[in-house]
Amino acid sequence: MTSTSSDGSAQLAEIDGQIEELRGQAASLREQIGPNGDGATEPEERAAVSASALELDTIIGELQARRDRLAAESGGG
């Protein structure tokens, strides 16, 4: 394994970790506003929590695209 491919592998692992963490955060936010959620109760608060979860989904999508590009460049994935 060359230094470049090990750097690519490290970047992929870092991005995978970030994606996993953000997915957990988004799931936690959604639990707050779900049918059994006891977090956000006011409509404005529920809307803000929902918007935050959607923002996380957007970031996750961007990270996945970045991960896919890095994987393609390094020939791994």
C-alpha positions as CSV (number, residue, x, y, z in Angstrom):
1,M,0.0,0.0,0.0
2,T,1.4,3.4,-1.0
3,S,1.3,6.5,1.1
4,T,-1.4,8.0,-1.2
5,S,-3.6,4.9,-0.9
6,S,-3.2,4.8,2.9
7,D,-4.0,8.5,3.0
8,G,-7.1,7.8,0.9
9,S,-8.1,4.9,3.2
10,A,-7.7,7.2,6.2
11,Q,-9.8,9.8,4.6
12,L,-12.5,7.3,3.7
13,A,-12.5,6.0,7.3
14,E,-12.8,9.5,8.7
15,I,-15.7,10.3,6.4
16,D,-17.4,7.0,7.2
17,G,-17.1,7.9,10.9
18,Q,-18.6,11.4,10.3
19,I,-21.5,9.9,8.3
20,E,-22.2,7.4,11.1
21,E,-22.1,10.1,13.7
22,L,-24.4,12.4,11.8
23,R,-26.8,9.6,11.1
24,G,-27.0,9.0,14.8
25,Q,-27.6,12.7,15.5
26,A,-30.4,12.9,12.8
27,A,-32.0,9.8,14.2
28,S,-31.9,11.3,17.7
29,L,-33.6,14.4,16.5
30,R,-36.3,12.5,14.7
31,E,-37.0,10.5,17.9
32,Q,-37.7,13.8,19.6
33,I,-40.5,14.6,17.2
34,G,-41.7,11.1,16.5
35,P,-45.0,9.7,17.9
36,N,-43.4,8.6,21.1
37,G,-41.0,11.5,21.3
38,D,-41.1,13.5,24.5
39,G,-38.7,16.2,23.3
40,A,-40.0,19.0,21.1
41,T,-43.7,19.6,21.8
42,E,-44.4,23.1,20.5
43,P,-45.1,23.3,16.8
44,E,-42.3,25.9,16.3
45,E,-39.8,23.7,18.2
46,R,-40.9,20.6,16.3
47,A,-40.4,22.5,13.0
48,A,-36.9,23.6,14.1
49,V,-35.9,20.1,15.1
50,S,-37.2,18.7,11.8
51,A,-35.3,21.4,9.9
52,S,-32.1,20.5,11.8
53,A,-32.6,16.8,10.9
54,L,-33.1,17.7,7.2
55,E,-29.9,19.8,7.3
56,L,-28.0,16.8,8.7
57,D,-29.4,14.7,5.9
58,T,-28.1,17.2,3.4
59,I,-24.6,17.2,5.0
60,I,-24.7,13.4,5.0
61,G,-25.5,13.4,1.3
62,E,-22.6,15.7,0.6
63,L,-20.2,13.5,2.7
64,Q,-21.4,10.4,0.9
65,A,-20.8,12.0,-2.5
66,R,-17.3,13.1,-1.3
67,R,-16.7,9.5,0.0
68,D,-17.8,8.1,-3.3
69,R,-15.4,10.4,-5.2
70,L,-12.5,9.5,-2.9
71,A,-13.3,5.8,-3.3
72,A,-13.4,6.1,-7.0
73,E,-10.1,8.0,-7.1
74,S,-8.3,5.5,-4.9
75,G,-9.9,2.5,-6.6
76,G,-11.4,1.3,-3.3
77,G,-14.5,1.6,-1.5
